[in-house]
Structures are given as structure tokens and as C-alpha cells.
Amino acid sequence: MRDLLWYDPSTPVEQPDFDPDPISRTRAAMRKDLPKRFWKEVAIEPVAGGGSRVLLDGRPVKTPGKRELVLPRADLAEAIAAEWRAQDTHVDPGTMPLTRLANSVIDGVTQRFDEVADDAAKYAATDLVCYRADAPERLVERQTAGWDPLLDWVEDTYGARLLVAEGIVHVGQDGEALATLRGVLTTWDSWRLAGFHTATTLTGSFVVALALAEGRLDRDTAWALAHLDENWNAELWGRDPEAEMRLGFRRIEFDAAAAFMGV
């Protein structure tokens, strides 16, 4: 769905070399050519037929495609209104993950639902939780304890069994299992699908994202299971500040995706 988003959370932020502080570099890069804040009051109001919209000084917020930003739930509308209230002197899209995702739903996902669903479903064929280490033993045990219950849940709930491999050797998944998992998405609305697609992109796992969407996992547990290998390496070698900063940005995007799935 990258081409459907006007902002791609996986795109690295350009960081000038002259500033030794990575956080300052990121903020400076993201501040380039930002439009100035032009409103005083932010409010939400219900829309005839259902949903809520965000108003800036009484005028409805529009998407980049010039459509009204109408949200299906009041809690989402209020959360997006809070993003607009939090803008200081300039409008910084990097601090507005919910608004960006809502724009992508209205301008892209709604019109291209099947394409987005197909793209999300591709992650099941190369799912993170299906590729395991063959050593060391403690990492193998950690992966088994964290990921096997998710695969068992998918099989018990949907009748789709995904195969597991060790190392980087590709494992071909059963076509019927993949089709079954793709079929799960057909009954969702565009808002839930957009959140799900973002979650699969950020985690590399259809299974983890599905478990989150269906309430099998909470946000923190899903995030931890999706970064089990990274956390293992960090325990062994320590944490890199710049990597942690990037991970923090991605976690913000992940939480926005979870909000769109209603979890």
C-alpha cells in the first residue's frame, strides 16, 4: 500500500550530517518546508448518516485528495482532533500518524480495497513467525514459546496451518491456507484493513497483525513478539540510540494502526 499513502512510515528520514544529535537532525529534516498553523480552534461534529468530522475554525479538514476527513468513530475523530490541536507554529505530518492513515483510507484504500487486501495477504506467505533460528538454543526456545501459540491459534480459528522453517531457506506455504487467510479480510471495512496493512508492514507478520486485530494479543505483546529477534540481539550487544529512535517512530505508527483496528 506504499503507493497509496501520502506518507510512508517505512521511508527513512533524511538526516543532515552536521548535527551530532540524531533527534535534532530528525526534527530539523522533518521541519523543512512545513506549512504554518493557520487555525485557532479544533472541534469535532457528527455527520448526517453517521461518523464525525474534524473542524478547524469551523471548517472541515480535507484530505490531500480534497475529500472531507470523516471518521467512522467518535474516538478516532477525537484522537485526530488532538493531533491538530498539538501542532505548534507549523503543521508537522510526522507527528500526525492518525491523520495520515485516515487520509490514506479515504483517498486510497476505499477505492482499492481488494488491491490493499491482496498486498496485506502476501505477508502470510513469508511470515516472520514462520522463519526460525537453528541456534542458539535460548533464542530457539524463545521463538517457539512466543510464536508457536500464534500458529496454533490461526489453525484452530481459521483452519489454516502455516509451515515453519529454520534459517533463511524459503518455505512454500499451502495455497489453500493462504487463500483462507486472505478471505478473512473480505468482511472488514476499509478502516480496519488500512490499520491491518500498516501493522503487517511494520511487523513483517500477517499472523501477529491478525492476532492483534482479533484481540488475541494486546499492542505491547504483539509489538514484542514482532521484535523478538531484535530484542534478543539488543540483550546481547546493547541498544543503538539511533536504532531505538527509529523503532520509537515505528511504534507510534503501529499504535495508530491498532487504533484503526479498534484495539
MODELLER restraints for C-alpha pairs under 7 A, 6 or more apart:
rsr = mdl.restraints
at = mdl.atoms
rsr.add(forms.Gaussian(group=physical.xy_distance, feature=features.Distance(at['CA:1:A'], at['CA:116:A']), mean=5.85, stdev=0.5))
rsr.add(forms.Gaussian(group=physical.xy_distance, feature=features.Distance(at['CA:1:A'], at['CA:119:A']), mean=6.91, stdev=0.5))
rsr.add(forms.Gaussian(group=physical.xy_distance, feature=features.Distance(at['CA:2:A'], at['CA:8:A']), mean=6.11, stdev=0.5))
rsr.add(forms.Gaussian(group=physical.xy_distance, feature=features.Distance(at['CA:4:A'], at['CA:104:A']), mean=6.28, stdev=0.5))
rsr.add(forms.Gaussian(group=physical.xy_distance, feature=features.Distance(at['CA:4:A'], at['CA:108:A']), mean=5.39, stdev=0.5))
rsr.add(forms.Gaussian(group=physical.xy_distance, feature=features.Distance(at['CA:5:A'], at['CA:104:A']), mean=5.15, stdev=0.5))
rsr.add(forms.Gaussian(group=physical.xy_distance, feature=features.Distance(at['CA:6:A'], at['CA:104:A']), mean=6.89, stdev=0.5))
rsr.add(forms.Gaussian(group=physical.xy_distance, feature=features.Distance(at['CA:7:A'], at['CA:100:A']), mean=6.69, stdev=0.5))
rsr.add(forms.Gaussian(group=physical.xy_distance, feature=features.Distance(at['CA:9:A'], at['CA:250:A']), mean=6.97, stdev=0.5))
rsr.add(forms.Gaussian(group=physical.xy_distance, feature=features.Distance(at['CA:9:A'], at['CA:253:A']), mean=6.96, stdev=0.5))
rsr.add(forms.Gaussian(group=physical.xy_distance, feature=features.Distance(at['CA:13:A'], at['CA:26:A']), mean=6.64, stdev=0.5))
rsr.add(forms.Gaussian(group=physical.xy_distance, feature=features.Distance(at['CA:14:A'], at['CA:29:A']), mean=6.09, stdev=0.5))
rsr.add(forms.Gaussian(group=physical.xy_distance, feature=features.Distance(at['CA:15:A'], at['CA:25:A']), mean=5.29, stdev=0.5))
rsr.add(forms.Gaussian(group=physical.xy_distance, feature=features.Distance(at['CA:15:A'], at['CA:26:A']), mean=5.67, stdev=0.5))
rsr.add(forms.Gaussian(group=physical.xy_distance, feature=features.Distance(at['CA:15:A'], at['CA:29:A']), mean=5.98, stdev=0.5))
rsr.add(forms.Gaussian(group=physical.xy_distance, feature=features.Distance(at['CA:16:A'], at['CA:25:A']), mean=5.97, stdev=0.5))
rsr.add(forms.Gaussian(group=physical.xy_distance, feature=features.Distance(at['CA:19:A'], at['CA:25:A']), mean=5.90, stdev=0.5))
rsr.add(forms.Gaussian(group=physical.xy_distance, feature=features.Distance(at['CA:22:A'], at['CA:242:A']), mean=6.59, stdev=0.5))
rsr.add(forms.Gaussian(group=physical.xy_distance, feature=features.Distance(at['CA:30:A'], at['CA:94:A']), mean=6.98, stdev=0.5))
rsr.add(forms.Gaussian(group=physical.xy_distance, feature=features.Distance(at['CA:31:A'], at['CA:92:A']), mean=6.94, stdev=0.5))
rsr.add(forms.Gaussian(group=physical.xy_distance, feature=features.Distance(at['CA:34:A'], at['CA:90:A']), mean=6.00, stdev=0.5))
rsr.add(forms.Gaussian(group=physical.xy_distance, feature=features.Distance(at['CA:34:A'], at['CA:91:A']), mean=6.02, stdev=0.5))
rsr.add(forms.Gaussian(group=physical.xy_distance, feature=features.Distance(at['CA:34:A'], at['CA:92:A']), mean=6.34, stdev=0.5))
rsr.add(forms.Gaussian(group=physical.xy_distance, feature=features.Distance(at['CA:35:A'], at['CA:90:A']), mean=5.56, stdev=0.5))
rsr.add(forms.Gaussian(group=physical.xy_distance, feature=features.Distance(at['CA:35:A'], at['CA:91:A']), mean=5.54, stdev=0.5))
rsr.add(forms.Gaussian(group=physical.xy_distance, feature=features.Distance(at['CA:36:A'], at['CA:89:A']), mean=5.80, stdev=0.5))
rsr.add(forms.Gaussian(group=physical.xy_distance, feature=features.Distance(at['CA:36:A'], at['CA:90:A']), mean=4.07, stdev=0.5))
rsr.add(forms.Gaussian(group=physical.xy_distance, feature=features.Distance(at['CA:36:A'], at['CA:91:A']), mean=5.87, stdev=0.5))
rsr.add(forms.Gaussian(group=physical.xy_distance, feature=features.Distance(at['CA:37:A'], at['CA:88:A']), mean=6.88, stdev=0.5))
rsr.add(forms.Gaussian(group=physical.xy_distance, feature=features.Distance(at['CA:37:A'], at['CA:89:A']), mean=5.32, stdev=0.5))
rsr.add(forms.Gaussian(group=physical.xy_distance, feature=features.Distance(at['CA:37:A'], at['CA:90:A']), mean=4.83, stdev=0.5))
rsr.add(forms.Gaussian(group=physical.xy_distance, feature=features.Distance(at['CA:37:A'], at['CA:91:A']), mean=5.65, stdev=0.5))
rsr.add(forms.Gaussian(group=physical.xy_distance, feature=features.Distance(at['CA:39:A'], at['CA:56:A']), mean=5.98, stdev=0.5))
rsr.add(forms.Gaussian(group=physical.xy_distance, feature=features.Distance(at['CA:39:A'], at['CA:57:A']), mean=5.96, stdev=0.5))
rsr.add(forms.Gaussian(group=physical.xy_distance, feature=features.Distance(at['CA:40:A'], at['CA:57:A']), mean=6.27, stdev=0.5))
rsr.add(forms.Gaussian(group=physical.xy_distance, feature=features.Distance(at['CA:41:A'], at['CA:56:A']), mean=5.83, stdev=0.5))
rsr.add(forms.Gaussian(group=physical.xy_distance, feature=features.Distance(at['CA:41:A'], at['CA:57:A']), mean=5.02, stdev=0.5))
rsr.add(forms.Gaussian(group=physical.xy_distance, feature=features.Distance(at['CA:42:A'], at['CA:55:A']), mean=5.63, stdev=0.5))
rsr.add(forms.Gaussian(group=physical.xy_distance, feature=features.Distance(at['CA:42:A'], at['CA:56:A']), mean=4.82, stdev=0.5))
rsr.add(forms.Gaussian(group=physical.xy_distance, feature=features.Distance(at['CA:42:A'], at['CA:57:A']), mean=6.27, stdev=0.5))
rsr.add(forms.Gaussian(group=physical.xy_distance, feature=features.Distance(at['CA:42:A'], at['CA:81:A']), mean=6.36, stdev=0.5))
rsr.add(forms.Gaussian(group=physical.xy_distance, feature=features.Distance(at['CA:42:A'], at['CA:85:A']), mean=6.24, stdev=0.5))
rsr.add(forms.Gaussian(group=physical.xy_distance, feature=features.Distance(at['CA:43:A'], at['CA:54:A']), mean=5.85, stdev=0.5))
rsr.add(forms.Gaussian(group=physical.xy_distance, feature=features.Distance(at['CA:43:A'], at['CA:55:A']), mean=5.09, stdev=0.5))
rsr.add(forms.Gaussian(group=physical.xy_distance, feature=features.Distance(at['CA:43:A'], at['CA:56:A']), mean=6.69, stdev=0.5))
rsr.add(forms.Gaussian(group=physical.xy_distance, feature=features.Distance(at['CA:43:A'], at['CA:81:A']), mean=6.68, stdev=0.5))
rsr.add(forms.Gaussian(group=physical.xy_distance, feature=features.Distance(at['CA:44:A'], at['CA:52:A']), mean=6.47, stdev=0.5))
rsr.add(forms.Gaussian(group=physical.xy_distance, feature=features.Distance(at['CA:44:A'], at['CA:53:A']), mean=5.49, stdev=0.5))
rsr.add(forms.Gaussian(group=physical.xy_distance, feature=features.Distance(at['CA:44:A'], at['CA:54:A']), mean=4.50, stdev=0.5))
rsr.add(forms.Gaussian(group=physical.xy_distance, feature=features.Distance(at['CA:44:A'], at['CA:55:A']), mean=5.75, stdev=0.5))
rsr.add(forms.Gaussian(group=physical.xy_distance, feature=features.Distance(at['CA:44:A'], at['CA:77:A']), mean=6.71, stdev=0.5))
rsr.add(forms.Gaussian(group=physical.xy_distance, feature=features.Distance(at['CA:44:A'], at['CA:78:A']), mean=6.82, stdev=0.5))
rsr.add(forms.Gaussian(group=physical.xy_distance, feature=features.Distance(at['CA:45:A'], at['CA:52:A']), mean=5.44, stdev=0.5))
rsr.add(forms.Gaussian(group=physical.xy_distance, feature=features.Distance(at['CA:45:A'], at['CA:53:A']), mean=5.63, stdev=0.5))
rsr.add(forms.Gaussian(group=physical.xy_distance, feature=features.Distance(at['CA:45:A'], at['CA:54:A']), mean=6.76, stdev=0.5))
rsr.add(forms.Gaussian(group=physical.xy_distance, feature=features.Distance(at['CA:46:A'], at['CA:52:A']), mean=4.24, stdev=0.5))
rsr.add(forms.Gaussian(group=physical.xy_distance, feature=features.Distance(at['CA:46:A'], at['CA:53:A']), mean=6.45, stdev=0.5))
rsr.add(forms.Gaussian(group=physical.xy_distance, feature=features.Distance(at['CA:47:A'], at['CA:53:A']), mean=6.71, stdev=0.5))
rsr.add(forms.Gaussian(group=physical.xy_distance, feature=features.Distance(at['CA:51:A'], at['CA:70:A']), mean=6.30, stdev=0.5))
rsr.add(forms.Gaussian(group=physical.xy_distance, feature=features.Distance(at['CA:51:A'], at['CA:71:A']), mean=5.38, stdev=0.5))
rsr.add(forms.Gaussian(group=physical.xy_distance, feature=features.Distance(at['CA:51:A'], at['CA:72:A']), mean=4.35, stdev=0.5))
rsr.add(forms.Gaussian(group=physical.xy_distance, feature=features.Distance(at['CA:51:A'], at['CA:73:A']), mean=5.75, stdev=0.5))
rsr.add(forms.Gaussian(group=physical.xy_distance, feature=features.Distance(at['CA:51:A'], at['CA:74:A']), mean=6.88, stdev=0.5))
rsr.add(forms.Gaussian(group=physical.xy_distance, feature=features.Distance(at['CA:52:A'], at['CA:70:A']), mean=5.50, stdev=0.5))
rsr.add(forms.Gaussian(group=physical.xy_distance, feature=features.Distance(at['CA:52:A'], at['CA:71:A']), mean=5.22, stdev=0.5))
rsr.add(forms.Gaussian(group=physical.xy_distance, feature=features.Distance(at['CA:52:A'], at['CA:72:A']), mean=6.50, stdev=0.5))
rsr.add(forms.Gaussian(group=physical.xy_distance, feature=features.Distance(at['CA:52:A'], at['CA:73:A']), mean=6.67, stdev=0.5))
rsr.add(forms.Gaussian(group=physical.xy_distance, feature=features.Distance(at['CA:52:A'], at['CA:74:A']), mean=5.91, stdev=0.5))
rsr.add(forms.Gaussian(group=physical.xy_distance, feature=features.Distance(at['CA:52:A'], at['CA:77:A']), mean=6.12, stdev=0.5))
rsr.add(forms.Gaussian(group=physical.xy_distance, feature=features.Distance(at['CA:53:A'], at['CA:60:A']), mean=6.71, stdev=0.5))
rsr.add(forms.Gaussian(group=physical.xy_distance, feature=features.Distance(at['CA:53:A'], at['CA:69:A']), mean=5.92, stdev=0.5))
rsr.add(forms.Gaussian(group=physical.xy_distance, feature=features.Distance(at['CA:53:A'], at['CA:70:A']), mean=4.45, stdev=0.5))
rsr.add(forms.Gaussian(group=physical.xy_distance, feature=features.Distance(at['CA:53:A'], at['CA:71:A']), mean=5.99, stdev=0.5))
rsr.add(forms.Gaussian(group=physical.xy_distance, feature=features.Distance(at['CA:53:A'], at['CA:77:A']), mean=6.36, stdev=0.5))
rsr.add(forms.Gaussian(group=physical.xy_distance, feature=features.Distance(at['CA:54:A'], at['CA:60:A']), mean=5.73, stdev=0.5))
rsr.add(forms.Gaussian(group=physical.xy_distance, feature=features.Distance(at['CA:54:A'], at['CA:61:A']), mean=5.81, stdev=0.5))
rsr.add(forms.Gaussian(group=physical.xy_distance, feature=features.Distance(at['CA:54:A'], at['CA:69:A']), mean=6.82, stdev=0.5))
rsr.add(forms.Gaussian(group=physical.xy_distance, feature=features.Distance(at['CA:54:A'], at['CA:77:A']), mean=6.44, stdev=0.5))
rsr.add(forms.Gaussian(group=physical.xy_distance, feature=features.Distance(at['CA:54:A'], at['CA:81:A']), mean=6.07, stdev=0.5))
rsr.add(forms.Gaussian(group=physical.xy_distance, feature=features.Distance(at['CA:55:A'], at['CA:61:A']), mean=5.82, stdev=0.5))
rsr.add(forms.Gaussian(group=physical.xy_distance, feature=features.Distance(at['CA:60:A'], at['CA:68:A']), mean=6.48, stdev=0.5))
rsr.add(forms.Gaussian(group=physical.xy_distance, feature=features.Distance(at['CA:61:A'], at['CA:68:A']), mean=6.06, stdev=0.5))
rsr.add(forms.Gaussian(group=physical.xy_distance, feature=features.Distance(at['CA:61:A'], at['CA:69:A']), mean=5.61, stdev=0.5))
rsr.add(forms.Gaussian(group=physical.xy_distance, feature=features.Distance(at['CA:62:A'], at['CA:68:A']), mean=4.52, stdev=0.5))
rsr.add(forms.Gaussian(group=physical.xy_distance, feature=features.Distance(at['CA:62:A'], at['CA:69:A']), mean=5.32, stdev=0.5))
rsr.add(forms.Gaussian(group=physical.xy_distance, feature=features.Distance(at['CA:63:A'], at['CA:69:A']), mean=5.96, stdev=0.5))
rsr.add(forms.Gaussian(group=physical.xy_distance, feature=features.Distance(at['CA:63:A'], at['CA:103:A']), mean=5.35, stdev=0.5))
rsr.add(forms.Gaussian(group=physical.xy_distance, feature=features.Distance(at['CA:65:A'], at['CA:107:A']), mean=5.86, stdev=0.5))
rsr.add(forms.Gaussian(group=physical.xy_distance, feature=features.Distance(at['CA:71:A'], at['CA:77:A']), mean=5.64, stdev=0.5))
rsr.add(forms.Gaussian(group=physical.xy_distance, feature=features.Distance(at['CA:80:A'], at['CA:98:A']), mean=5.95, stdev=0.5))
rsr.add(forms.Gaussian(group=physical.xy_distance, feature=features.Distance(at['CA:80:A'], at['CA:99:A']), mean=5.82, stdev=0.5))
rsr.add(forms.Gaussian(group=physical.xy_distance, feature=features.Distance(at['CA:83:A'], at['CA:96:A']), mean=5.69, stdev=0.5))
rsr.add(forms.Gaussian(group=physical.xy_distance, feature=features.Distance(at['CA:97:A'], at['CA:253:A']), mean=5.94, stdev=0.5))
rsr.add(forms.Gaussian(group=physical.xy_distance, feature=features.Distance(at['CA:97:A'], at['CA:256:A']), mean=6.16, stdev=0.5))
rsr.add(forms.Gaussian(group=physical.xy_distance, feature=features.Distance(at['CA:98:A'], at['CA:256:A']), mean=5.51, stdev=0.5))
rsr.add(forms.Gaussian(group=physical.xy_distance, feature=features.Distance(at['CA:105:A'], at['CA:190:A']), mean=6.36, stdev=0.5))
rsr.add(forms.Gaussian(group=physical.xy_distance, feature=features.Distance(at['CA:105:A'], at['CA:191:A']), mean=6.23, stdev=0.5))
rsr.add(forms.Gaussian(group=physical.xy_distance, feature=features.Distance(at['CA:105:A'], at['CA:194:A']), mean=6.35, stdev=0.5))
rsr.add(forms.Gaussian(group=physical.xy_distance, feature=features.Distance(at['CA:109:A'], at['CA:116:A']), mean=6.59, stdev=0.5))
rsr.add(forms.Gaussian(group=physical.xy_distance, feature=features.Distance(at['CA:109:A'], at['CA:190:A']), mean=6.05, stdev=0.5))
rsr.add(forms.Gaussian(group=physical.xy_distance, feature=features.Distance(at['CA:109:A'], at['CA:194:A']), mean=6.81, stdev=0.5))
rsr.add(forms.Gaussian(group=physical.xy_distance, feature=features.Distance(at['CA:110:A'], at['CA:190:A']), mean=5.60, stdev=0.5))
rsr.add(forms.Gaussian(group=physical.xy_distance, feature=features.Distance(at['CA:113:A'], at['CA:190:A']), mean=6.67, stdev=0.5))
rsr.add(forms.Gaussian(group=physical.xy_distance, feature=features.Distance(at['CA:117:A'], at['CA:185:A']), mean=6.53, stdev=0.5))
rsr.add(forms.Gaussian(group=physical.xy_distance, feature=features.Distance(at['CA:120:A'], at['CA:197:A']), mean=5.20, stdev=0.5))
rsr.add(forms.Gaussian(group=physical.xy_distance, feature=features.Distance(at['CA:120:A'], at['CA:200:A']), mean=6.66, stdev=0.5))
rsr.add(forms.Gaussian(group=physical.xy_distance, feature=features.Distance(at['CA:121:A'], at['CA:182:A']), mean=5.35, stdev=0.5))
rsr.add(forms.Gaussian(group=physical.xy_distance, feature=features.Distance(at['CA:121:A'], at['CA:206:A']), mean=6.90, stdev=0.5))
rsr.add(forms.Gaussian(group=physical.xy_distance, feature=features.Distance(at['CA:123:A'], at['CA:200:A']), mean=6.96, stdev=0.5))
rsr.add(forms.Gaussian(group=physical.xy_distance, feature=features.Distance(at['CA:123:A'], at['CA:204:A']), mean=6.63, stdev=0.5))
rsr.add(forms.Gaussian(group=physical.xy_distance, feature=features.Distance(at['CA:123:A'], at['CA:205:A']), mean=6.01, stdev=0.5))
rsr.add(forms.Gaussian(group=physical.xy_distance, feature=features.Distance(at['CA:123:A'], at['CA:206:A']), mean=5.34, stdev=0.5))
rsr.add(forms.Gaussian(group=physical.xy_distance, feature=features.Distance(at['CA:124:A'], at['CA:178:A']), mean=6.66, stdev=0.5))
rsr.add(forms.Gaussian(group=physical.xy_distance, feature=features.Distance(at['CA:124:A'], at['CA:205:A']), mean=6.79, stdev=0.5))
rsr.add(forms.Gaussian(group=physical.xy_distance, feature=features.Distance(at['CA:124:A'], at['CA:206:A']), mean=5.09, stdev=0.5))
rsr.add(forms.Gaussian(group=physical.xy_distance, feature=features.Distance(at['CA:124:A'], at['CA:207:A']), mean=6.94, stdev=0.5))
rsr.add(forms.Gaussian(group=physical.xy_distance, feature=features.Distance(at['CA:125:A'], at['CA:173:A']), mean=5.92, stdev=0.5))
rsr.add(forms.Gaussian(group=physical.xy_distance, feature=features.Distance(at['CA:125:A'], at['CA:178:A']), mean=6.90, stdev=0.5))
rsr.add(forms.Gaussian(group=physical.xy_distance, feature=features.Distance(at['CA:127:A'], at['CA:204:A']), mean=6.44, stdev=0.5))
rsr.add(forms.Gaussian(group=physical.xy_distance, feature=features.Distance(at['CA:127:A'], at['CA:205:A']), mean=4.89, stdev=0.5))
rsr.add(forms.Gaussian(group=physical.xy_distance, feature=features.Distance(at['CA:127:A'], at['CA:206:A']), mean=6.27, stdev=0.5))
rsr.add(forms.Gaussian(group=physical.xy_distance, feature=features.Distance(at['CA:128:A'], at['CA:204:A']), mean=5.68, stdev=0.5))
rsr.add(forms.Gaussian(group=physical.xy_distance, feature=features.Distance(at['CA:128:A'], at['CA:205:A']), mean=5.14, stdev=0.5))
rsr.add(forms.Gaussian(group=physical.xy_distance, feature=features.Distance(at['CA:129:A'], at['CA:147:A']), mean=5.76, stdev=0.5))
rsr.add(forms.Gaussian(group=physical.xy_distance, feature=features.Distance(at['CA:129:A'], at['CA:205:A']), mean=6.81, stdev=0.5))
rsr.add(forms.Gaussian(group=physical.xy_distance, feature=features.Distance(at['CA:130:A'], at['CA:163:A']), mean=6.38, stdev=0.5))
rsr.add(forms.Gaussian(group=physical.xy_distance, feature=features.Distance(at['CA:130:A'], at['CA:164:A']), mean=4.42, stdev=0.5))
rsr.add(forms.Gaussian(group=physical.xy_distance, feature=features.Distance(at['CA:130:A'], at['CA:165:A']), mean=6.16, stdev=0.5))
rsr.add(forms.Gaussian(group=physical.xy_distance, feature=features.Distance(at['CA:131:A'], at['CA:164:A']), mean=6.02, stdev=0.5))
rsr.add(forms.Gaussian(group=physical.xy_distance, feature=features.Distance(at['CA:131:A'], at['CA:165:A']), mean=5.20, stdev=0.5))
rsr.add(forms.Gaussian(group=physical.xy_distance, feature=features.Distance(at['CA:131:A'], at['CA:166:A']), mean=5.74, stdev=0.5))
rsr.add(forms.Gaussian(group=physical.xy_distance, feature=features.Distance(at['CA:131:A'], at['CA:167:A']), mean=6.46, stdev=0.5))
rsr.add(forms.Gaussian(group=physical.xy_distance, feature=features.Distance(at['CA:132:A'], at['CA:140:A']), mean=6.99, stdev=0.5))
rsr.add(forms.Gaussian(group=physical.xy_distance, feature=features.Distance(at['CA:132:A'], at['CA:143:A']), mean=6.98, stdev=0.5))
rsr.add(forms.Gaussian(group=physical.xy_distance, feature=features.Distance(at['CA:132:A'], at['CA:165:A']), mean=6.08, stdev=0.5))
rsr.add(forms.Gaussian(group=physical.xy_distance, feature=features.Distance(at['CA:132:A'], at['CA:166:A']), mean=4.63, stdev=0.5))
rsr.add(forms.Gaussian(group=physical.xy_distance, feature=features.Distance(at['CA:132:A'], at['CA:167:A']), mean=5.89, stdev=0.5))
rsr.add(forms.Gaussian(group=physical.xy_distance, feature=features.Distance(at['CA:133:A'], at['CA:140:A']), mean=5.83, stdev=0.5))
rsr.add(forms.Gaussian(group=physical.xy_distance, feature=features.Distance(at['CA:133:A'], at['CA:166:A']), mean=5.53, stdev=0.5))
rsr.add(forms.Gaussian(group=physical.xy_distance, feature=features.Distance(at['CA:133:A'], at['CA:167:A']), mean=5.41, stdev=0.5))
rsr.add(forms.Gaussian(group=physical.xy_distance, feature=features.Distance(at['CA:134:A'], at['CA:140:A']), mean=6.44, stdev=0.5))
rsr.add(forms.Gaussian(group=physical.xy_distance, feature=features.Distance(at['CA:134:A'], at['CA:166:A']), mean=5.73, stdev=0.5))
rsr.add(forms.Gaussian(group=physical.xy_distance, feature=features.Distance(at['CA:134:A'], at['CA:167:A']), mean=6.36, stdev=0.5))
rsr.add(forms.Gaussian(group=physical.xy_distance, feature=features.Distance(at['CA:146:A'], at['CA:225:A']), mean=6.45, stdev=0.5))
rsr.add(forms.Gaussian(group=physical.xy_distance, feature=features.Distance(at['CA:150:A'], at['CA:207:A']), mean=6.97, stdev=0.5))
rsr.add(forms.Gaussian(group=physical.xy_distance, feature=features.Distance(at['CA:151:A'], at['CA:162:A']), mean=6.82, stdev=0.5))
rsr.add(forms.Gaussian(group=physical.xy_distance, feature=features.Distance(at['CA:154:A'], at['CA:160:A']), mean=6.22, stdev=0.5))
rsr.add(forms.Gaussian(group=physical.xy_distance, feature=features.Distance(at['CA:155:A'], at['CA:161:A']), mean=4.98, stdev=0.5))
rsr.add(forms.Gaussian(group=physical.xy_distance, feature=features.Distance(at['CA:160:A'], at['CA:177:A']), mean=4.47, stdev=0.5))
rsr.add(forms.Gaussian(group=physical.xy_distance, feature=features.Distance(at['CA:160:A'], at['CA:180:A']), mean=6.54, stdev=0.5))
rsr.add(forms.Gaussian(group=physical.xy_distance, feature=features.Distance(at['CA:161:A'], at['CA:177:A']), mean=6.20, stdev=0.5))
rsr.add(forms.Gaussian(group=physical.xy_distance, feature=features.Distance(at['CA:162:A'], at['CA:173:A']), mean=6.20, stdev=0.5))
rsr.add(forms.Gaussian(group=physical.xy_distance, feature=features.Distance(at['CA:163:A'], at['CA:173:A']), mean=6.20, stdev=0.5))
rsr.add(forms.Gaussian(group=physical.xy_distance, feature=features.Distance(at['CA:165:A'], at['CA:171:A']), mean=6.20, stdev=0.5))
rsr.add(forms.Gaussian(group=physical.xy_distance, feature=features.Distance(at['CA:191:A'], at['CA:260:A']), mean=5.86, stdev=0.5))
rsr.add(forms.Gaussian(group=physical.xy_distance, feature=features.Distance(at['CA:192:A'], at['CA:260:A']), mean=5.55, stdev=0.5))
rsr.add(forms.Gaussian(group=physical.xy_distance, feature=features.Distance(at['CA:192:A'], at['CA:261:A']), mean=4.46, stdev=0.5))
rsr.add(forms.Gaussian(group=physical.xy_distance, feature=features.Distance(at['CA:195:A'], at['CA:257:A']), mean=3.95, stdev=0.5))
rsr.add(forms.Gaussian(group=physical.xy_distance, feature=features.Distance(at['CA:195:A'], at['CA:258:A']), mean=6.11, stdev=0.5))
rsr.add(forms.Gaussian(group=physical.xy_distance, feature=features.Distance(at['CA:195:A'], at['CA:260:A']), mean=5.08, stdev=0.5))
rsr.add(forms.Gaussian(group=physical.xy_distance, feature=features.Distance(at['CA:195:A'], at['CA:261:A']), mean=5.57, stdev=0.5))
rsr.add(forms.Gaussian(group=physical.xy_distance, feature=features.Distance(at['CA:196:A'], at['CA:209:A']), mean=6.20, stdev=0.5))
rsr.add(forms.Gaussian(group=physical.xy_distance, feature=features.Distance(at['CA:196:A'], at['CA:257:A']), mean=6.54, stdev=0.5))
rsr.add(forms.Gaussian(group=physical.xy_distance, feature=features.Distance(at['CA:196:A'], at['CA:261:A']), mean=6.74, stdev=0.5))
rsr.add(forms.Gaussian(group=physical.xy_distance, feature=features.Distance(at['CA:198:A'], at['CA:257:A']), mean=5.98, stdev=0.5))
rsr.add(forms.Gaussian(group=physical.xy_distance, feature=features.Distance(at['CA:199:A'], at['CA:209:A']), mean=5.63, stdev=0.5))
rsr.add(forms.Gaussian(group=physical.xy_distance, feature=features.Distance(at['CA:199:A'], at['CA:254:A']), mean=5.82, stdev=0.5))
rsr.add(forms.Gaussian(group=physical.xy_distance, feature=features.Distance(at['CA:199:A'], at['CA:257:A']), mean=5.97, stdev=0.5))
rsr.add(forms.Gaussian(group=physical.xy_distance, feature=features.Distance(at['CA:200:A'], at['CA:206:A']), mean=5.37, stdev=0.5))
rsr.add(forms.Gaussian(group=physical.xy_distance, feature=features.Distance(at['CA:200:A'], at['CA:209:A']), mean=5.58, stdev=0.5))
rsr.add(forms.Gaussian(group=physical.xy_distance, feature=features.Distance(at['CA:202:A'], at['CA:250:A']), mean=6.97, stdev=0.5))
rsr.add(forms.Gaussian(group=physical.xy_distance, feature=features.Distance(at['CA:202:A'], at['CA:254:A']), mean=6.84, stdev=0.5))
rsr.add(forms.Gaussian(group=physical.xy_distance, feature=features.Distance(at['CA:203:A'], at['CA:226:A']), mean=5.37, stdev=0.5))
rsr.add(forms.Gaussian(group=physical.xy_distance, feature=features.Distance(at['CA:208:A'], at['CA:222:A']), mean=6.07, stdev=0.5))
rsr.add(forms.Gaussian(group=physical.xy_distance, feature=features.Distance(at['CA:208:A'], at['CA:226:A']), mean=6.89, stdev=0.5))
rsr.add(forms.Gaussian(group=physical.xy_distance, feature=features.Distance(at['CA:211:A'], at['CA:217:A']), mean=5.52, stdev=0.5))
rsr.add(forms.Gaussian(group=physical.xy_distance, feature=features.Distance(at['CA:212:A'], at['CA:218:A']), mean=6.05, stdev=0.5))
rsr.add(forms.Gaussian(group=physical.xy_distance, feature=features.Distance(at['CA:212:A'], at['CA:219:A']), mean=6.77, stdev=0.5))
rsr.add(forms.Gaussian(group=physical.xy_distance, feature=features.Distance(at['CA:212:A'], at['CA:222:A']), mean=6.40, stdev=0.5))
rsr.add(forms.Gaussian(group=physical.xy_distance, feature=features.Distance(at['CA:213:A'], at['CA:261:A']), mean=5.85, stdev=0.5))
rsr.add(forms.Gaussian(group=physical.xy_distance, feature=features.Distance(at['CA:213:A'], at['CA:263:A']), mean=6.68, stdev=0.5))
